[in-house]
Amino acid sequence: MTPPLTFLYTPADRPDRVRKAFASAADVVLVDLEDAVAPARKAEARENVRRLLAAVSRPVQVRVNHPSTPWHAADLTAVADLPPAVGVRLPKVEAPEEIAAVERALPGRALHPLIESALGVERALAIATASPMIASIGLGEADLRSDLGVADDAGLTWARSRVIVAARAARLAPPAMSAYANVRDLEGLAASCRAGRALGFRGRTAIHPSQLETIRTAFLPTPQEVSRAREVIARVADATAAGVGAIALPDGTFLDVAMVEQARTVLALAD
């Protein structure tokens, strides 16, 4: 299955925006009950989720409120009524116990914890391995910046790498990047995506449909990468047929298992 690259947040208290998100090119729609919804509209947003997602036929996740809030239990009750394929996005996770509590309330449903504090970063692997129902982990960088007291991306580099490594160690898909806040700065978004891709991220959350194409383009392999991946796969096939063990590309690069797997990933994305 082709890995998702674009994840579009939409506020649950705006059914018109939810419908537009469903019609967008986003690979996954993230319906938000948390930060995007004011306290006075939480109940209304919850009812919208029940109604709009009752028969959803595309990849969707619902971001619920944190267990420390008065809305968390009702959010889980609403999600429990949804189709089993609807995933749950868990904000501000700092301990495996938080995962276990949600899993008990929503058995069999894919869980997507978000790490948004220094303590969460330190416990990234424990969180990533807290349940077999965890399908991904990710960073919530707005809160993390505040917690760490950093103003630019340089201060997030170690935390980003920590979460990427934790995801890999837990045998999860590479994390998607956190949202880019300036919806008009598409050049900055593209540059940030390229930097994130170099670190090991795959895909990114968006807060506006206008960001989707920039994100997708940044994370898709270039023609040169696709060409090299096809050459790697072809060389391996030829060598296997000829009974040859050591395989090298024309530029002298010897191939190993990791490079072959990477080539397959590139081609899956390209297709």
Buried (B, 14 or more C-beta within 10 A) or exposed (E): EEBBBBBBBBBBBBBEBBEBBBEBEBBBBBBBBBBBBEEEBBBBBBBBBBEBBEEBEEBBBBBBBBBEBEBBEBBBEBBEEBEEEBBBBBBBBBBBEBBEBBBEBBEEBBBBBBBBBBEBBBBBBBBBBBBEBBBBBBBBBEBBBEBBEBEEEEEBEEBBEBBBBBBBEBEBBBBBBBBBEEBEBBEEBBEBBEBBBEBBBBBBBBBBBEBBEBBBEBBBBEEEBBEBBBBBBEBBEEBEEEEEEEBEEEEEEEBEEEBBEBBBBBBEBBE
